[in-house]
Amino acid sequence: MNDISSDDIFLLKQRLAEQEALIHALQEKLSNREREIDHLQAQLDKLRRMNVGSCSEKVSRRIAQMEADLKALQKESDTLTG
């Protein structure tokens, strides 16, 4: 019969606490990424509205850069969520 020692129980509890802390940190990181994605999406929508009827190259470049940033963040977020 396998008896579990008090040391084993202590180590398992310690590992569990570490895993819970890691989960919490990753959830916080994911939440921050989602807020950043929402913020960038709102800015991008605003710039697109500003660009309607305008030939501003500066706004167009900004939109392209923000789209690239947003895509990268969404990909990273998808990686975090599996």
LUMLOKOL-693330 format. One record per residue (C-alpha): residue number from 1; residue in three letters; x, y, z. Coordinates in steps of 0.05 Angstrom, whole numbers. Layout:
<nodes>
@pos = NUM	code = ALA	east = X	north = Y	up = Z
...
</nodes>
This chain:
<nodes>
@pos = 1	code = MET	east = 0	north = 0	up = 0
@pos = 2	code = ASN	east = 26	north = 69	up = -17
@pos = 3	code = ASP	east = 24	north = 116	up = 42
@pos = 4	code = ILE	east = 28	north = 190	up = 28
@pos = 5	code = SER	east = 75	north = 224	up = 75
@pos = 6	code = SER	east = 63	north = 293	up = 105
@pos = 7	code = ASP	east = 122	north = 317	up = 63
@pos = 8	code = ASP	east = 87	north = 294	up = 0
@pos = 9	code = ILE	east = 23	north = 329	up = 21
@pos = 10	code = PHE	east = 63	north = 393	up = 35
@pos = 11	code = LEU	east = 97	north = 390	up = -33
@pos = 12	code = LEU	east = 31	north = 378	up = -68
@pos = 13	code = LYS	east = -1	north = 436	up = -33
@pos = 14	code = GLN	east = 58	north = 480	up = -50
@pos = 15	code = ARG	east = 54	north = 459	up = -124
@pos = 16	code = LEU	east = -21	north = 473	up = -124
@pos = 17	code = ALA	east = -10	north = 543	up = -96
@pos = 18	code = GLU	east = 43	north = 556	up = -149
@pos = 19	code = GLN	east = -3	north = 533	up = -204
@pos = 20	code = GLU	east = -60	north = 576	up = -177
@pos = 21	code = ALA	east = -14	north = 636	up = -175
@pos = 22	code = LEU	east = 7	north = 623	up = -247
@pos = 23	code = ILE	east = -65	north = 616	up = -270
@pos = 24	code = HIS	east = -82	north = 682	up = -236
@pos = 25	code = ALA	east = -23	north = 717	up = -269
@pos = 26	code = LEU	east = -41	north = 690	up = -337
@pos = 27	code = GLN	east = -114	north = 710	up = -329
@pos = 28	code = GLU	east = -92	north = 780	up = -311
@pos = 29	code = LYS	east = -46	north = 783	up = -371
@pos = 30	code = LEU	east = -102	north = 759	up = -416
@pos = 31	code = SER	east = -150	north = 810	up = -387
@pos = 32	code = ASN	east = -100	north = 865	up = -399
@pos = 33	code = ARG	east = -90	north = 842	up = -471
@pos = 34	code = GLU	east = -165	north = 841	up = -483
@pos = 35	code = ARG	east = -171	north = 912	up = -456
@pos = 36	code = GLU	east = -114	north = 934	up = -501
@pos = 37	code = ILE	east = -147	north = 900	up = -561
@pos = 38	code = ASP	east = -213	north = 935	up = -546
@pos = 39	code = HIS	east = -178	north = 1002	up = -539
@pos = 40	code = LEU	east = -140	north = 993	up = -605
@pos = 41	code = GLN	east = -203	north = 971	up = -640
@pos = 42	code = ALA	east = -240	north = 1034	up = -616
@pos = 43	code = GLN	east = -182	north = 1078	up = -639
@pos = 44	code = LEU	east = -180	north = 1043	up = -706
@pos = 45	code = ASP	east = -255	north = 1052	up = -716
@pos = 46	code = LYS	east = -248	north = 1126	up = -700
@pos = 47	code = LEU	east = -190	north = 1134	up = -749
@pos = 48	code = ARG	east = -229	north = 1098	up = -803
@pos = 49	code = ARG	east = -287	north = 1146	up = -793
@pos = 50	code = MET	east = -239	north = 1205	up = -797
@pos = 51	code = ASN	east = -208	north = 1178	up = -860
@pos = 52	code = VAL	east = -274	north = 1173	up = -898
@pos = 53	code = GLY	east = -274	north = 1226	up = -952
@pos = 54	code = SER	east = -202	north = 1245	up = -935
@pos = 55	code = CYS	east = -138	north = 1230	up = -972
@pos = 56	code = SER	east = -95	north = 1237	up = -912
@pos = 57	code = GLU	east = -35	north = 1191	up = -920
@pos = 58	code = LYS	east = -17	north = 1201	up = -847
@pos = 59	code = VAL	east = -84	north = 1174	up = -824
@pos = 60	code = SER	east = -79	north = 1117	up = -873
@pos = 61	code = ARG	east = -10	north = 1098	up = -848
@pos = 62	code = ARG	east = -34	north = 1102	up = -776
@pos = 63	code = ILE	east = -93	north = 1057	up = -792
@pos = 64	code = ALA	east = -47	north = 1006	up = -825
@pos = 65	code = GLN	east = 0	north = 1006	up = -765
@pos = 66	code = MET	east = -57	north = 999	up = -716
@pos = 67	code = GLU	east = -86	north = 942	up = -756
@pos = 68	code = ALA	east = -19	north = 906	up = -754
@pos = 69	code = ASP	east = -13	north = 919	up = -678
@pos = 70	code = LEU	east = -84	north = 894	up = -667
@pos = 71	code = LYS	east = -72	north = 831	up = -708
@pos = 72	code = ALA	east = -9	north = 816	up = -668
@pos = 73	code = LEU	east = -45	north = 826	up = -602
@pos = 74	code = GLN	east = -103	north = 783	up = -623
@pos = 75	code = LYS	east = -55	north = 728	up = -645
@pos = 76	code = GLU	east = -19	north = 732	up = -578
@pos = 77	code = SER	east = -85	north = 730	up = -541
@pos = 78	code = ASP	east = -107	north = 669	up = -581
@pos = 79	code = THR	east = -42	north = 635	up = -563
@pos = 80	code = LEU	east = -54	north = 649	up = -489
@pos = 81	code = THR	east = -124	north = 621	up = -491
@pos = 82	code = GLY	east = -104	north = 560	up = -532
</nodes>
